[in-house]
Each structure stands twice: as structure tokens, then as C-alpha cells.
Amino acid sequence: MYHLILGYVGLVLSVCICYQKNVWRIAQLGSLLMIVPVLNLLNLNMFISGISGALTSDFMSVALVILSVWLLPLMLIASQQHMAKDTGLYQRIFIICQVILTSALVLAFLASDLLLFYIAFESTLLPTLMLITRWGAQKERYQAGTYFMFYTMVGSLPLLICLVGQYKMMGSLSLDLILGGMYKGEYFTNLWWLGCILAFLVKLPLYGGHLWLPKAHVEAPIAGSMVLAGVLLKLGGYGLMRISYAWGASALLSGEVVFALALWGMVVMGAICLRQTDLKSLIAYSSVGHMALVVGGIMTGTTWGYNGAMILMIAHGLVSSCLFSLANYWYERSHSRNLLGSRGMIILFPLMGAGWFIASLMNLALPPTINLFGELVAMVAVYNWSMFSVIFMGVGAVLTAAYSLYMFGMSQWGEVLENYKNLHVMTSREYLLLMMHLVPAAYLIFNVGLMF
């Protein structure tokens, strides 16, 4: 598994030494070739971890590693037009930031030691911060970067303290350890466990710690939005799964508080999405609602809950990244993210409108998409925990369908504004990017078992 990290090191060196006219081709081709060794992880037995020193792969990590590696060439393809006016040096730095960020994510998903996982988890902060503050669209990007850094660091400090305490008590930080019976006393166990998962709840984010996400999404460039929605949020879900699995039944002692915030956030985020006029802000708030169901599935501590959360994370990673790409298509032409200003888009760009239609239907979990399968499995697990949760999940599902149709209707239907009639047509690069999002999502409908 070390060859994956060495492959990204080689990609960084290639970007540094190649000619400027070939830098984007080499970066995109190299990132695509990295998918080949990652697919070999699927050959491992999902019930017996494949171990290579400090790295390991099992059913929790393989699908997320493949998603991370798959999204890197998509981010590079989407950013090429955005970075065309920058100097050659800044283009190289931009590509290197994305490669380092992806390699840190792969290392975090494959780490078999909690300390290595924590280092990789924190290593994603700096490249993402650079993407937001340097290549953001508006002056508010500095405020968004401050929010992102503040929330991440405040949530991570309790995790570091808990890891130091665990090493002092047990002498090891291996992920294979069962931590549930390590501490005596219910109060101390609850406090220690909440300290362990706080960083992941902020990264997801859970309702209450989500204020950084809309700001970061709105101000980030297209590559930043894609990696935030596609992979970085899943890093929080993966960490929560790992810690909850290690703690066992002790992780359920304080689950009521987290469950309550997740179910309430699902409803509130749906209502907030119906009031948005900014296209990227609407997609960002919808991510919080979807991740709330992921938290609920993980907190049940059951096989159904874990499987539903994993399917939902993979589905959301593809669909939300596709939605941000479609929003960027329109922003590059109109320089506006206002829903009212994008009326009649389907008249100007029929194929783009078809992409919006498919992505919106997948976002609202229309049968037979994998979004529906993941939501149903997670909802069954949460319903088994409490029958009253079906009220919140039902309202949340209705609101999800409502704001998905609202987003599609407001952006596609209506009369075209006069100043939007002289726009350049979609390019083959944009069609390729759209297909690279939708084809894997359609393929997984018939091969859901690949994510288990």
C-alpha cells in the first residue's frame, strides 16, 4: 500500500519539473493512472484486513479510498478553466495542493494507528485552507478560511488529549483495540468518548458545528467545493465509524444527544435550503442534512447502520460533487450564483439541464439510485433505535425532495435574462466531467456490494 503514497510523491515531482504547457496533461493523466493500483484493494477479503506495516484496508476504508482517488482527476479537469489566467507558478502550486490533499486523505483512510490517522487528519487542513483563501472568489474567503481553521482546531484538540491519555493507559494506539471497557465510571466514559468524536462531528458536520461549511463552500473554488463535499466530510464519518466501532457498546451511552442533534438538524437544514437564493449555499446546506442521517446510522452501532452510512457517504460524494460542478459551469459563464438569475438554463444548455435533472433526482433519493438504498438502510437502523425517529426522518425526506425540486425548477425554468443570451457553449471537457460523476453513480446501482 505504500506504493499509493509514493505514486503521489512522484506525481508532485512530475508537476514540478515538467514544461508549463504539459503541466495539466501530466497532472490529469497521472491522477487517472493512480486509480489502477487502488482498484486492487477490492481484491482483498473485506472481513480480514490487508495489512502492510502501518497501513491497513478493510470494509470501512476501501470504498472511501477509491472515492478520494477518483475525485482528484475530476477536480483537476474542473479547475483547468478557472486557473487559466493564473501564472505558471501558481498553477503548479494549485495542482500540488490538490495532490497533497488527496494523498493525506488516502493515508488517513488506510492508517492502522490512531496517531498516524490523527496526523493525516490534521494534514488536510493546510491544503484546504490554501485553496479557500488563495483561490476563493470573493473577499469573504478570508473569513471562511478563519471559520474553517477555528472549528477544525477546536474540535481536534480534545481528540489529541484523548489519544495521549489512551496511549498512557494502554501503551498502544492501534485501531484493533477495544476501548469500551478501558475506563471505569459512566460519567468519565461519556466524557472521554465525546472528546474522541468531537473532531469528527465538526468535520461531518453535525448540526450545531456546521457554521463553517456554507462559508467554506461558497467562497472556495470549484476544486475546494468538490473535495469538501466529496471526501472531507466523509473523513469525519469514517473517523466516527472507527471510534464507535472500537468503543463498542460504551459508544451508545451518550448517543441520545448526538441522535437528537442529527434528527433535528435533518429537519432544520431542509427548511433552510428552501430559503436559499445562492446556488452553492443551497448545495452546501443540503450536505449537512444528508450527513445527519449518516451520523444517525453510525450511532446505532449496528451492521445495518454502518452499511447504510457507508452507501450514503459514497452516493453523496458523487452527487454533491456533480452538483457543485454543474453550478460552476453556470458561474463561469454568468459570474453569478443567484437562482433567480439562472432561470431558463435548460433552454440555453439542454444537456446541462439534463445533468441538473439527473443529479437533482439522485439528490432526493429517487428509486433506484444508491442514495435511496443508503437512506433506506440507515433509516431502518435508526427506526430500530427509536420508533419516534420516523417522524423526523419522514419530514426530512419530504423537505429533501422539496428543496431538490426547488433547486432544479428555479435554475432551469422561466425566461432567460437578456444579458445571458450570448454565452459560450459547453465544451467536451465539461461533458466528460459530468459523465465521470454520473456513470459511477449509475454503475453502483447494479453493484451495491462493492461498497460493503
N, C-alpha and C positions, 0 to 999 in steps of 0.2 A: 504493500500500500504506500510505501514511501515514494514509489515512482510517480504517484499523483502529485505530491508536493514538488518533487524535482522537476516534473514537467512544467509546472507553473513558474518555477525559477528559470528554467530555460526559455520560457515564453517572455518573461521580463527582459532577459538578456537579449533576446532576438529583437524586441521592440527598441531597445536602447541602441543597438549597433546597425540596424538596417537603414536603408535610404528613406528619406522622408516620403517619397511618392509611393513606397511599398508598405508603409507602417500599418495602415488599416487592413490591407490584404493579409499581411503576415499575422496580425493580431486575430483577425476573424478566422483565418484558416487554422491557426494553432489552437485556438479555443475550441473549434469544432472537432479537431483531432483528439482533444483531451476526453471527448465523450467515449471513445473506443475503449480505453482501459477501465473506465468507470463502469461500463456495462458488464465487465467481467465479474463485478461484485454480485450480480444477480445469480451467478452460478453457485454461490456459497449456500450452504444449508442455513435457512433462516432461523432455525431453532438452536444451532450450535454456532457460536460466533467464530468468524475467521479472524485470527489474532496474528498480528505482525508487530511484536515489540510493544510500543506504547499506543499502537493504533488497533482498532477492532471494528468489526462491522456486524450488525445484526438487523433484525426486522425493523428496529426503530430508526436506523441511520441510513440504510441503503437508498431508500426512495428519496430522502431529502438530499443526499449527496448527488444523486443523478439530477434532481431538480436544480441544484445550485450550479452544477457544471453546464447543464443545458441552457440556463438563462444567461451565462456570460456571453456567448456569441450573439444572442439576441440583443443584449444591452449594447454591444459594440455596433451592431447593424443599425439600431435605433438612434445612436448618438452621432453617427457619421455626419449627417447634415447639420446637426446642432453645433458641432465642433469645427465646421469647415472654415469659419472666419478666424479661428484662433491660430497663433503661431505654432510652428512645428514642435517647439519645446513643450508648450502647454498640451498639445495633443498627445505627446508621449507620456507626460505626467498623468493625464486623464486616463489613458489606457492602463498604465501601471497601477494606478489606484484601484481600478476595477479588477485587475488580475490579483492583486494582493488581497483585496476584499474577498474574492471568491476562494482563494487558497486558504484564508483564515476560516471561512465558513466550512470548507471541506475538512480542515483539521479539527474544528470543533465537533463536527458530526462524527468523526472517526476516532476521537480521543477515547482511550480506555481509562484515563486517570482524570480525576476531577480538577486537579491543579492545571494540567495541560488544557482541559476544557475551559477553565476559567481564563487562562492566558489567551487562548484563541477567541473566546467570547469577547474579551475586552479589546482584542486587536482589531475587531471590526469597527470600533468607534472612530479611530482617526481617519481611515479612508472615506468612510461615510460622511464624516464632518467636513472633509476637504471637498467632497462632491457637492455638498449643500452650500457651503459658504463661498467657494470659489466660482462655481459654475451655476449657481442659482439665478433665477430670472429677475428678482427684484431686491430692493434694499432690505426687505424684511427677512432675507435669508440669514442674516447675522443673528437676528432674534430666534429664528427657527433652529439654527445651529446651537445657540445657547440653551434653548429648551431641551434639545436632544441630548447634549452633553450632560446637563444638570440632572435630568431624570435618570439617565443611564448610570451615572456615577453614584448617585444617591441610592439607587436600587442595588448596585453591585457591592457596595461596602459591607452591608450585613452578610452577604454571601461569602465574602472573603473572610470575615471574622468567624463565621460558622465552619468554613473549611479548615482554618487554622485550629479551631477547637477540636474538630473531628480528628485531625492528624495527631494532636496531642493525646487524645483519648485512645485511639485505635492504632496509631502508627502507620496508617495507610490511607490513601485517598482513591482506592480502586473503585470502579463503578459496580463491581460484582458484590460488594459488601452489602449486607442488610443492616440498615441503620435504625430500624424501628425499635429494637429492644435495647438500644445503647444507653438511653437516658432514663432516669428514674423520676417519676413525678409527672402528672399530666400537664400541669401548667408549664413546666420547663420544656417538655416535649413540644407543646404547641408553639411556644415562643421560638424555639430552635428551628422548628420546621418552617414557620412563617419567614424567619430570616433567610432560610435557604431558598425559598421560592419567590421572594420579593423581586429579585432582579429579573426573573422570567416573567412575572406578572406585569412588570413595567414594559418589558420588551415586546410582549404579545400585541397590544397592551390590553390589560383588563380595564373595565370602566372605573374611572377614578384616577388612573395613572396614564390616561390616554391623551393628555393635552398636547404633548409634543408631536404626536403623529400627524394630525392635519396640517400643522405648520410645516413640518419637515416635508411632507408630500407636496404641498402646494408650492413651496419655494425651491425644491430640489429639481435638477434637470431630469430628463426622461430616464437616464440610466439610474439615477438615485431613486426615483419613484419605483422603477421596476424591481430593483434589488431590495428596497424596503418592503414592498408589498409581497414580492415573490419569495424571498428567502429569509430576510432578517426577522420578520415576525415569527416565522417558523422556528427560528433558533430559540426563541422564548418557549414555544410549545414543546420543542424537543427537550430542552432543559427541564421543563416541568414534568414531562413524562419520565425522564431519567430519575429525578429526585423522588417523585411519587412512587415509582417502582421500587426504588431502594428502601424507602421508608415503610412500604407495605401498609398494614392496617393503621399504623400510627399517623399516616398522612391524612386519614379521614377524620381525625379528631376535630380539626379546625375547619373542615371542609364547608361547613354551613355558611360561614362568612364569604368565602370565595364563591360558592354557589349562588348566594344571594346577589352579589355584585355582578356575576356573569349573566344571570337571568334578567336582572333589572337593566343592565347595560344593553342587552339584546333588544329590548323594547325601546329604550330611550334613543339609542343610535338610529333605529329605524325611523323614529319620529323626527330626529334631527335631519336625517337625509332628505326628508320630504320638504324641508325648508331651505335647502341649499340652492344657490344660484351659480356657484363656481363648480365647474365640471370635475376638476381634480379633487376639490374638497369633498364633494359628494362620494366619489370613489373611495377616498381615504376614510371617511366616517363609516362607510359600509364595511370596510375591513375590520373595524372594531367590533361591529355586530357579528360578523362571521367568526372571529376569534373567540367571542364569548361562548359560542357553542362548543368550540374546541376545548376551552377551559372546563366546561361542564362535563364533557365526555371523559377528559383525563382524570378529573377529580372523583369520578365514580370508582376508579381503581379496578375496573372490570375489563375483560378482553374485548367486549363489545365497545366499551368506551374508548379504549386505546385504538382499536381499528377504525372506528368512526372518526376520531380526531385525526388520525394519520391520513385517511382518504380525503377529509375535508381540507387539511392543510395543503396537500398536493393539488387538489382541484382549485382551491383559492389562489395558490401561487401561479397557476397558469392563467386563470380567468382574470384576476385583478391586474396582472402584468399586461395582458392583452388589452384591457380597458384603458390603462394608462398609455399604452402605445397608440390606441385609436384617438385618445384625447390629444396626444402630442401631434398626430397627423394634422388635426384641425388647427392647433395652436401655431404650427409652423407656417400655415397659410394665412390665418386671420389675425394672429397675435392677440387673441382673446380667448378666455376660458369661460365666458359668460354663456349660460344656457340659452338665454333669450337671443343672444347674437348669433347663435349657431343654428337657428331654425332653417329648415329646408335643406339640410346637408345631404339627405338621401337623393334629392333632385340633382344636386351638383355631382355627387360621387356615389353612384348606385352600389358599387362593390364595397365601398367603405360603409355604406348604410347596411349592407348585408352582414358585414363583420360586426357592426354595432348590434344588429338584431340577434345574431347567434350568441355573442358574448353576454348580452343582457339576459337572454333566456337561460343561459348557463348560470349566470349570477343569481337568478331567482330560483334555481334548482328545478328546472323543468325536466320531466322524465324524457329520456332515460339517462340523463347526464350523470357523471360521477358525483357532482355536487349533491344531487338528490340522494344518491346512495349513501354518501358520507353523512348527510344530515339525518337521514332516517336511522342509521345505525347509532349515531350519537344520541339522538332523541330517545330511542328505546332505552339506552343505558341510563340517561338522566331520568326518564319516567320511572324506571325501576327503582331509582333512588327516592323519588317523591312523586306521588300522583299529581300534586298541585302544581308541579313544574310545567305540566302540559298547557296550562293557561298562558304562561309567559312565552313558552315556545310557540304556541299557536299564534299569539298576537305578533310575535317577532317574525314568524314566517309570512304572515299576511302583509306586514309592513315592508318586508324584504321584496315581495312581489310588487308592492305599490311603488316603492322608490325606483326599482329597476325599470318598470314600465314608464314611470315619470321621467327618468333619465333618457330613455330611448325616445319617448314622444316629444319632449321639449327640445331635444337636439336634432331630431330628424324631420319632424313635420312642420308645416307652416310655410309662409312666404319667405323667400330669400331676400336678405337686405341688398340694396343696390350696390353698395361698395364691396360686396363679396362675389360679384359675378365674374371678375377677371382673376381667377385663381389657377395655378398650375396643376396639372393632372397628377394623379398618383403614379409613383414610379414602381419599377419592378422590385426595388429594394423593399419598399413598404408592403407590397403584396407578399413577398417572401417572408417578411417578419410576421405578418398576420397569419400566414399558413403555419409557420413554425410554432405558433401558440395554439392554434385550433386543432391541428392534426394530432398532436399527442393527447390532447383532451378527448378527442373522439376515439382514438385508439384505446385509451384506458377504459372506455365504456365496455369493451368486449374482453378486457384483460385486467379486471379489477384486482385479481390475485397478485399482480406484480407489486402492489403497494403493501401487502401484508407482511 
